[in-house]
Amino acid sequence: MATGNSLQKLTSHKNRVFHDVCCGAGTIDSVIVGLHGVYTVSVIARKPGKDNQLRLKDDQLIFPREEVVSVQRSRTKSVRLAKEIRLTTGNNIRVRSVIAVPGWEVVSQVSSDFMVVNERNVAMLTGWRDEKDYLLNEDVETIHQML
């Protein structure tokens, strides 16, 4: 819930947020589409304790007491959505994978494939961009209609 509310703040920056988006690989918690690109957001809910720090290494979130959660499924959904967008728009558009872990502090991110955020810094995800990912207005509109 907190993550969803934080994502809504991104709409003030000409982004549009879609929730519970179905694609061929399953349901994506949220998808953000704007002129700076397309992002999928997967929420991983874990109750934080006193030690609420986690690390991302490759495609795994490492919680305290060495609990490990793979985020590869999130990547699979992003790749599938990119394929579906390509079929709709005719353009290769990268879809970036964001992992939201409410209540946790991210102390290390060693991956170029994922960005890990919490509900307080989720707005950072739109700063994770590359000019190659920028979209034309017509692509943004087509993707909005598709979703």
Helices and strands as residue ranges (DSSP letters): H 2-8, G 9-13, E 16-23, E 26-34, E 37-43, E 53-57, E 60-62, G 64-66, E 68-70, H 72-89, E 95-100, E 105-110, E 114-117, G 122-127, G 131-133, H 137-146
